[in-house]
């Protein structure tokens, strides 16, 4: 049975490399390749997709938000997160959002084939470099409190665009809301997180996998 796959990554060279790699397998076909999370979600709304391979560090709409939207649009599509990070916090955020697997970019090749087949079969897959014990401890620790749970989807979108350097006007245009609404959302974000200045907000966003310095 052919596994229908889409790739979501803002780096065209990486997408082409992964596409070429996957299509060496007779049971895999890449049916879509996207630099934008929104375009990927729109495609999945129209076409059947078995597995979505999503880069965690996407601009404008990060990998975690893409996972949420893909799940809302197509619950049967299994999601495999790609990331350069193997630390427990990034893995936790991906799995908690609904990703079925997590692959570290430096561990592609045969591991990617195994990962695609595993998540397609509704099985969890984690790269071998991920410390399972550390991840289990992190899951236990995070059960009580995750600050991002305090933010709505729209507040997380505004947070990401803000730390990526978008102005209020640019954020408003991107999200299709008024500049005044953006100011309101920014105020809610800083109040809920207790973070008033932009550098601290950027550090928070990087630490929680909302954006990246990649």
Residue pairs with C-beta under 8 A, 6 or more apart in sequence:
1 27
2 27
2 28
2 29
3 27
3 28
3 29
3 50
3 51
3 116
3 117
3 120
4 29
4 31
4 47
4 48
4 49
4 50
4 51
5 22
5 28
5 29
5 30
5 31
5 49
5 50
5 51
5 52
5 53
5 116
6 30
6 31
6 32
6 33
6 34
6 40
6 43
6 44
6 49
6 51
6 52
6 53
7 15
7 18
7 19
7 30
7 32
7 33
7 34
7 53
8 34
8 36
8 37
8 40
8 52
8 53
8 54
8 55
8 58
8 63
8 66
9 15
9 18
9 34
9 35
9 53
9 54
9 55
9 58
9 82
10 35
10 36
10 55
10 58
10 59
11 55
12 35
14 55
14 105
15 33
15 35
16 33
18 53
18 108
18 112
19 30
19 33
21 108
21 109
21 112
22 28
22 30
22 112
22 113
22 116
23 29
23 30
25 113
27 117
28 113
28 116
31 47
31 49
32 40
32 43
32 47
32 49
34 40
34 43
36 60
36 61
37 54
37 58
37 60
37 61
37 62
37 63
37 65
37 66
37 69
38 61
40 52
40 54
40 66
40 70
41 66
41 69
41 70
41 73
43 49
44 52
44 70
44 73
44 74
44 77
45 73
45 74
49 74
49 77
50 77
50 78
50 120
51 77
51 78
51 79
51 80
51 116
51 119
51 120
52 70
52 77
52 78
52 79
52 80
53 80
53 82
53 116
54 63
54 66
54 67
54 70
54 79
54 80
54 81
54 82
54 99
55 63
55 81
55 82
55 83
56 62
56 63
56 64
56 81
56 82
56 83
56 85
56 90
56 94
56 209
56 212
57 63
57 83
57 84
57 211
57 212
57 214
58 66
59 164
59 211
60 160
60 161
60 164
60 174
61 69
61 157
61 160
62 160
62 209
62 210
62 211
63 81
63 83
63 94
63 209
64 93
64 94
64 97
64 209
64 210
65 153
65 156
65 157
65 160
67 79
67 81
67 94
67 97
67 98
67 99
68 97
68 98
68 153
70 77
70 79
71 77
71 79
71 98
78 100
78 101
78 119
78 120
78 122
79 98
79 99
79 100
79 101
79 119
80 99
80 100
80 101
80 102
80 103
80 115
80 116
80 119
80 125
81 94
81 99
81 101
81 102
81 103
82 103
82 105
83 90
83 94
83 102
83 103
83 104
83 105
84 104
84 105
84 106
84 214
85 91
85 104
85 209
86 104
86 127
86 129
86 130
86 131
88 131
88 134
88 135
88 137
88 138
89 138
89 207
89 208
89 209
90 209
91 102
91 126
91 130
91 135
91 138
92 135
92 138
92 139
92 142
93 148
93 208
93 209
94 102
94 209
95 102
95 124
96 142
96 146
100 118
100 119
100 122
100 123
100 124
100 125
101 115
101 118
101 119
101 124
101 125
101 126
102 125
102 126
102 127
102 130
103 111
103 112
103 115
103 125
103 127
104 127
104 129
104 130
106 129
107 127
107 128
107 129
111 127
111 128
114 125
115 125
115 127
118 124
118 125
119 125
126 132
126 135
147 192
147 193
147 204
147 208
148 156
148 208
148 210
150 192
150 193
151 159
151 188
151 189
151 192
151 193
154 175
154 177
154 185
155 185
155 188
155 189
155 192
156 210
157 175
158 171
158 175
158 182
158 185
158 186
158 189
159 189
159 201
159 205
159 210
160 205
160 210
160 211
161 170
161 171
161 174
161 175
162 171
162 186
162 189
162 198
162 201
163 198
163 201
163 202
163 205
163 210
163 211
164 211
166 174
168 179
168 182
168 183
168 186
169 179
171 182
172 178
172 179
172 181
172 182
175 182
189 201
190 196
190 201
193 201
193 204
195 201
195 204
202 211
204 210
205 211
206 212
206 213
